[in-house]
Amino acid sequence: MWFYNRTAGIRSLNELINVYHQTVGHNSNLLLDFAPDKDGVIPDDQFERYSQFGEFIRKCYGKPLNATSGNKTTVTLMFSPPAAYVDRFVLQENQSLVFTVPL
């Protein structure tokens, strides 16, 4: 929906989390489907839902579990003390490095 429609409703927090993992979690963009009303105001229910969604993302991914070390072929992630439970992790690579192949 690309325009305000008072009767359209909003996604549940669980739906937003699933969409987040299926888009951002697969290296894609997530476009949130909220729109200001005719006065340029975000409705209270949308504001509350997206605030909850932001809190989920900050709580889930806001603090690294630990840092890694590696040698280009093997990466090691050590936990001290061992993590009690990890149900997901984010793997990020440094894409600012430029590798050239000699001709």
GROMACS elastic network, one bead per residue, 0.5 to 0.9 nm:
[ bonds ]
;  ai    aj funct       b0    kb
    1     4     6  0.76829   500
    1     5     6  0.81852   500
    1     8     6  0.85287   500
    1    33     6  0.66752   500
    1    34     6  0.82471   500
    1    35     6  0.87090   500
    2    33     6  0.75762   500
    2    34     6  0.83199   500
    2    35     6  0.74443   500
    3    34     6  0.84956   500
    3    35     6  0.63578   500
    3    36     6  0.82838   500
    3    37     6  0.84605   500
    4     8     6  0.83960   500
    4    34     6  0.78593   500
    4    35     6  0.55622   500
    4    36     6  0.65326   500
    4    37     6  0.56280   500
    4    38     6  0.74036   500
    5     8     6  0.55510   500
    5     9     6  0.82980   500
    5    35     6  0.85876   500
    5    37     6  0.80465   500
    6     9     6  0.71408   500
    6    37     6  0.82034   500
    9    46     6  0.88900   500
   10    33     6  0.82656   500
   10    34     6  0.79903   500
   10    45     6  0.81258   500
   10    46     6  0.68500   500
   10    49     6  0.81362   500
   11    14     6  0.80467   500
   11    15     6  0.59076   500
   11    16     6  0.63620   500
   11    33     6  0.88574   500
   11    49     6  0.82100   500
   12    15     6  0.51464   500
   12    16     6  0.63628   500
   12    17     6  0.87269   500
   12    49     6  0.76199   500
   13    16     6  0.50914   500
   13    17     6  0.62084   500
   13    18     6  0.86802   500
   13    49     6  0.67481   500
   13    50     6  0.82576   500
   13    52     6  0.72830   500
   13    53     6  0.63528   500
   14    17     6  0.50706   500
   14    18     6  0.61917   500
   14    19     6  0.85841   500
   15    18     6  0.51451   500
   15    19     6  0.61161   500
   15    20     6  0.84759   500
   16    19     6  0.50928   500
   16    20     6  0.59858   500
   16    21     6  0.86704   500
   16    32     6  0.87649   500
   16    50     6  0.88547   500
   16    53     6  0.71034   500
   17    21     6  0.63066   500
   17    22     6  0.86576   500
   17    53     6  0.73475   500
   17    56     6  0.81798   500
   17    57     6  0.85467   500
   18    21     6  0.52412   500
   18    22     6  0.61869   500
   18    23     6  0.86353   500
   19    22     6  0.50385   500
   19    23     6  0.60430   500
   19    24     6  0.81948   500
   19    25     6  0.89615   500
   19    30     6  0.78017   500
   20    23     6  0.52951   500
   20    24     6  0.54892   500
   20    25     6  0.66108   500
   20    29     6  0.88133   500
   20    30     6  0.66199   500
   21    24     6  0.57532   500
   21    26     6  0.70915   500
   22    25     6  0.55261   500
   22    26     6  0.59201   500
   22    27     6  0.88317   500
   22    28     6  0.82843   500
   23    26     6  0.52244   500
   23    27     6  0.64783   500
   23    29     6  0.59893   500
   23    30     6  0.59087   500
   24    27     6  0.50692   500
   24    29     6  0.56545   500
   24    30     6  0.62430   500
   25    28     6  0.72104   500
   25    90     6  0.83146   500
   26    29     6  0.88698   500
   31    34     6  0.89926   500
   32    35     6  0.89364   500
   32    50     6  0.88480   500
   34    42     6  0.78910   500
   34    46     6  0.70076   500
   35    40     6  0.84520   500
   35    41     6  0.84175   500
   35    42     6  0.66066   500
   35    43     6  0.85195   500
   35    46     6  0.88181   500
   36    39     6  0.73104   500
   36    43     6  0.70409   500
   37    40     6  0.52379   500
   37    41     6  0.54028   500
   37    42     6  0.62784   500
   37    43     6  0.70276   500
   38    41     6  0.74713   500
   39    42     6  0.89169   500
   41    44     6  0.87954   500
   42    45     6  0.84732   500
   42    46     6  0.66726   500
   42    47     6  0.62859   500
   43    46     6  0.54786   500
   43    47     6  0.62249   500
   43    48     6  0.87363   500
   44    48     6  0.60792   500
   44    49     6  0.86056   500
   45    48     6  0.51610   500
   45    49     6  0.61795   500
   45    50     6  0.86598   500
   46    49     6  0.51252   500
   46    50     6  0.60854   500
   46    51     6  0.83327   500
   47    50     6  0.54182   500
   47    51     6  0.60253   500
   47    52     6  0.86578   500
   48    51     6  0.50633   500
   48    52     6  0.62642   500
   48    53     6  0.86816   500
   49    52     6  0.50991   500
   49    53     6  0.62310   500
   49    54     6  0.86967   500
   50    54     6  0.60569   500
   50    55     6  0.84667   500
   51    54     6  0.50951   500
   51    55     6  0.61942   500
   51    56     6  0.86736   500
   52    55     6  0.50514   500
   52    56     6  0.62563   500
   52    57     6  0.87924   500
   53    56     6  0.50909   500
   53    57     6  0.63953   500
   53    58     6  0.87440   500
   54    57     6  0.51372   500
   54    58     6  0.61862   500
   54    59     6  0.85375   500
   55    58     6  0.50962   500
   55    59     6  0.59802   500
   55    60     6  0.83886   500
   56    59     6  0.51511   500
   56    60     6  0.59115   500
   56    61     6  0.82967   500
   57    60     6  0.51576   500
   57    61     6  0.56810   500
   57    62     6  0.69189   500
   58    61     6  0.54511   500
   58    63     6  0.78199   500
   59    62     6  0.56779   500
   59    63     6  0.76486   500
   60    63     6  0.77240   500
   60    88     6  0.89276   500
   61    64     6  0.70454   500
   61    89     6  0.81798   500
   61    90     6  0.78720   500
   63    66     6  0.87671   500
   64    67     6  0.72597   500
   64    90     6  0.89387   500
   65    79     6  0.78305   500
   65    83     6  0.84511   500
   65    89     6  0.84875   500
   66    77     6  0.70406   500
   66    78     6  0.72587   500
   66    79     6  0.68304   500
   66    80     6  0.88767   500
   67    76     6  0.88800   500
   67    77     6  0.66789   500
   67    78     6  0.80148   500
   68    75     6  0.65189   500
   68    76     6  0.56289   500
   68    78     6  0.73978   500
   69    74     6  0.84525   500
   69    75     6  0.57718   500
   69    76     6  0.55892   500
   69    77     6  0.69879   500
   70    73     6  0.71881   500
   70    74     6  0.54184   500
   70    76     6  0.60891   500
   70    77     6  0.89602   500
   71    74     6  0.57799   500
   71    75     6  0.69072   500
   72    75     6  0.74638   500
   78    81     6  0.88573   500
   78    82     6  0.78556   500
   79    83     6  0.60512   500
   80    83     6  0.74664   500
   81    84     6  0.87488   500
   82    85     6  0.88866   500
   83    86     6  0.68692   500
   86    89     6  0.74149   500
   92    95     6  0.88391   500
   93    96     6  0.88739   500
   94    97     6  0.64900   500
   95    98     6  0.76930   500
